[in-house]
Amino acid sequence: MDGSNPHREGLTTLHHDWTMIPAGKLVERQTPVLLSNGISAAPVFDEAKNSFTGMFDYGDLMAYILILLKKMDPPQDQTLEMRDLIQKANNSQSVPLGEFPKLQAVMQTTLHACGLDHSNVLSVNGNAPVLDALVKMSSNSVSSLAVLDDQGILLGNISMTDIQHVMKHLKSSWLWISCFQFISKIRLSRGVETGEDQYPVLDVSAGSTFGYTLLKLQATKVHRLWVVQDNGSVAGVVSLTDVFRVLSKLIDN
Amino acid sequence: MVLDLDACIDSLFKRQLLAESVIREICEKTKELLMSESNVVHVSAPVTVVGDIHGQFYDLLEIFKIGGYCPDTNYLFLGDYVDRGLYSVETMSILTCLKLRYPDRVQLVRGNHESRAVTQTYGFYTECMKKYGSAQVWHYFTDLFDYLTLSVVIDNMIFCVHGGLSPSIHTIDQIKVMDRFKEIPHEGPMADLVWSDPDPGREEFAVSPRGAGYTFGSLVVEKFLHENGMDHILRAHQLCMEGFQVLFDDQLSTVWSAPNYCYRCGNLASILEVGIHGERHFNVFEAAPENERPSPTEAQRSLFGSNGNGTGTGGGLNGGGMFAGNGMNGGSMAYAALAGLDSGQDAIHYFL
């Protein structure tokens, strides 16, 4: 993970050192900080050392949860504290994030049952110019819009980061091409870098489980996944904020 | 219409586009042929297996030069015929004609790019619009894609598919009973077969970073081969700098047949020659020589004449130096997506 990946908008990709703070306390203490301040990353202050020792972000929290659920391999360079944590999870001892079974139950609930397929989705038509998307994102204070065709079917996602990335290098004439053409160009360039093309639309169906959605967010490294009905129309969106809102209810209970 | 396939093939080798009505006819006839093919086609060696081509027509011609021409050589193409390259139309046209002309000597497997959603994003749709002035040819070909088989088995030993394995599929028989005659779904076994990738660092399945399909590991491969009595999985779908890659203790290979991918990756390509005793030989090759590539004007041509869109400077292409010598860069791939724009627009280059 380097700091320049445009997919990781809003998430810090700075290297962190798990040795700095016992991971368990980290999650317990930092999650409310992220949620209550509506931020996506927070510096970690170690009282014992009286200094800031790293950054904690949603990506870290998600990785932690996935390890907890044994769905992901533990990192190679795990610290003693992390190993302790994994061992605790394996032995089903009490873990900082609350009861293990409750977490499992949430992971198996569908997005529909979690109520995540009824969000008000902000979108732009694929034929509209990129400028329209920019204006809409700006006036609604969002960083991303669903790109839809005339029938309301999801074509893709346009984000502020993509636009900013392009405008750093190129002329403003890009603002007048259609949103669909724009997102195609972004896809074209990314696939060449990796030698692997991504699916044009990063979405998840309303019948998918919460756990699967987490896995897909982690695997594709995007900030949000659009929730779609069977016919491809958009029903909602699941962002990392939504993920932790659902999970924090477990901590509170 | 009386179809002269040999004349069509001849024209295509001369880089001439077929008329729209001819495309319609060959697609109709090929669909009839493909309809009776199983989702798992059984073939015998010797056969030469080709990976992703992505519209790199000149490199397809190179493949015929080094691998032999149809019908002297049996060919198995593993998909991804279109998108990204500049000649997806010519590539798909000639492969369709060859399949129709020599149905038992040419096998065409469906790749993840043989899809309406993907071709609208990655260039084939735009190229069809540019070369034929309408989306009709794109419709004919994408309808044809729905009929392409999903997998091939060579001598009951080598399982060939575009992408990889699926957590929903344990046996060949499960693939045989699927309904493949539709657009590739977002999720499910059909999507997995064309989107999945092996992961040598893993043992099991995991959600794929591509947003469709899965990554799969060593235990999955061993189990699949064992359950189906086979000894090798052959697939494409991922760029290989050396033209091919062998994984999992020679239980799986990736073959990649688009050299210097997107005219800038600088990679080698290969075709895999499978012999009658099951021997596998990767025939590695480089991109076709520069001096055989067309000038920008020729690349711009459409069915309406070489200057069909009044593109003296090239509609969307940078003036001068784009194709000359070593001028190839990522911008040439933007050509396909740019084809809807006025020639007054700047070319967009991805210097990433």
Interface residues (C-beta under 8 A of the other chain):
Chain A: D73 G156 H169 L170 K171 S173 W174 I177 Q181 I183 S184 K185 R187 L188 S189 G191 V192 E193 T194 G195 E196 D197 Q198 Y199 P200 V201 L202 D203 S205 Y212 L215 K216 Q218 A219 T220 K221
Chain B: D83 R84 N112 H113 A117 V118 Q120 T121 Y122 G123 H186 E187 W195 D197 R202 A206 V207 S208 P209 R210 G211 A212 H237 Q238 L239 C240 Y261 C262 R264 C265 N267 G330 M333 A334 A336 A337 G340 L341 Q345 D346 I348 Y350 F351 L352
